[in-house]
Amino acid sequence: MPTRQSARLCPVPEGSAIAALLPGAHFHDAWMIRVADAEAGPLELFLAAARRTPAWVDGLMALRNRLARLVGLKDLGGFDPTLRRPADSYRPGERVGIFTLLSVAPDEVLLGDDDRHLRVVMSLRRTALAEGGAMLVTTTVVHVRNRLGRFYMLLVRPLHRRIAPAFLERIGAPD
């Protein structure tokens, strides 16, 4: 049985919409993986990954939401496995799992969340490969607003570095 590729850290794609959000960011990273379907748009790929979110990530989100409510932060819900609508039916401003859809372009989608402690924006950018398939890069940019945000990121940063690649690896092309 073929194994799926591992996601790899990479630079933020030049010319991506999210690159404009890097100045002043408290945190950012970018992960890449090859996907087999060169025709799937970035929102389609996000939905495919969200439908296959590892159970341990769902568990961490549930814990995050319980703790967040205690300090007055938003309950983001989870990566809802029932996200079955077609990708082209979503419009900017709508919730897509734990994020709000900010913008949609043929090769890049921006999703994010804004709360009193921080603002997070995630980009999924797809680039077709000459040999077939496509490369998908997901970039996360976080702007912290206060001490609560700095404390939050102290806890979340090491988890994010495990969650982001695990999320992508659910849709990676077989090796």
N, C-alpha and C positions, 0 to 999 in steps of 0.2 A: 504494500500500500504506500503510495507516495506521501511524503511529508510536505507540510506547507512551509513556505519560506519564513525566515525570521525578519522582523522589521529592523532597520538600521538607522541610527542617528545620522542626520545629514544637515547641510546648511539650509536656511530658509530660501525657497526658490526666488531667484532674481525676477523682478517684474511682477511678483504675486501681489494681490491686493492687500494681503496681511502685512507685507513688508513695511508699509507706511505706518503701521502701529508699533513698530519696534522701538522708536525713540522713547526713552523714559520707562520702558517696561521693567518690571521687577523680576520677571521670569519669562523665558521663552525657550522652546525647543522645537525640533522638527524631526519627524520619523518618516522613512520611506519604505515602500514595499512594492514589488511587482505584482500586478493583477492580470489575470488571464483575459478578461473582457475589455478590449480596447474601446468598445462602443459605449460601455456603461458610463454615465455621467457621475460627477463627484457626489451629488446628493444620493443617487442610486447606490453608490458604493458605501456611503455612510449608513444608509438604511439597511443594507445587507449586513454590515458589521454590527449595527445596533441590534438586529434581530438575533444575532449569535453571540451576544455579550456573555463572557464567562460568568458562571454563577458566583464566583468569588468577588467579581467586580460589582454585581448586583447587591451582594451582601455588604460590601463597603459603602455603596451609595445609600443603602437603607440605614446603616450606622451613622453616616454623615448627616443624613436628614434628621434623624432623632436628635443628635447633638446640636445641629444648627438651630433647630427650633428652640432649644434651651437658651441660646444667646440672641434670639431675635432675627436670625437669618432665614432666608427662603428655603422651603422644602422644594427641592428640584425634581422630585419624583425619581424615576429610574430610566434606564435604556429600555423602554417599553417594547417587549417582543411582539406586541400587536400592531406595530407601525407597518401596516399593510397597504396603506394608500400608495398609489403610484408617485414616484418622485416629482413628476411634473404637475401634480395637483397641489403641492405646497407653495405658499406665497410668503414673501418677507413679512415678518411680524408674527407668524404662526409658530407655535411650539412644535419641536421635532425632538421627542425624547426629553432629555434634560436641558436642551438648548432652545433658543429662539433663532429662527432662520433670519439672518441679517441681509444676505444678498446671494443671488444665484447668477452665475455666468456659465457658459458651456463647459469650461474647464476648471472652474473654481467656485466653491461655495463657502460662505462665511456663516458660522453659527456662533452664538455667544450667550452670555448671561451677564447681567448687571445687578449688583447688590450693593449695600452700603459699605461693605468691606473691600470689595474688589470688582474689577471688570475683567472678564475672560472672553477672548475671541479665539475661535478655532477655524482654521482654513483646511479644506481638503482640495488639493490641486492635482489634476490628472494630466499626464502627458503621454500621448501615444508613442510607442516604441517602433522603430523601423522593422525590427524582427518579429513584431506581433505583441499583443498584449499592451499594457500601459504601466506607467509608474505612477503611484499615488503617494503624495506627500501630505502628511497632516502636520500642521504647525499650530502650536498653542502659544498665545501671548497673554500675559497677565499684568494688569496695572493695579497695584495695591493702593488703597485709599487711606488706610489708617493702621493703628497698632493691631487691631483685630485681624485685619487682612494679612499683616506680616506674620502674626502667630499662626493663622490659618495656613498660609503657604509653607511655614516651617514644618507643619504636619503633612501637608498634601504633596509637597515637592517629591519626596522619595517614593510615594505611592504612585504619583503621576508617571514617573519614569518606568513603572512596571505596567500600569494600566494602558497607557497609550500604545506601546507595542503589542500588548496582548489583544487589544481591540482590533488593531490593523491585521494581525496575523490570522484572524478568523476569515479574512477575505483574500489572503495572499495566494498567488498561483502556486501549484505544486512544484516542488523542486525537480 
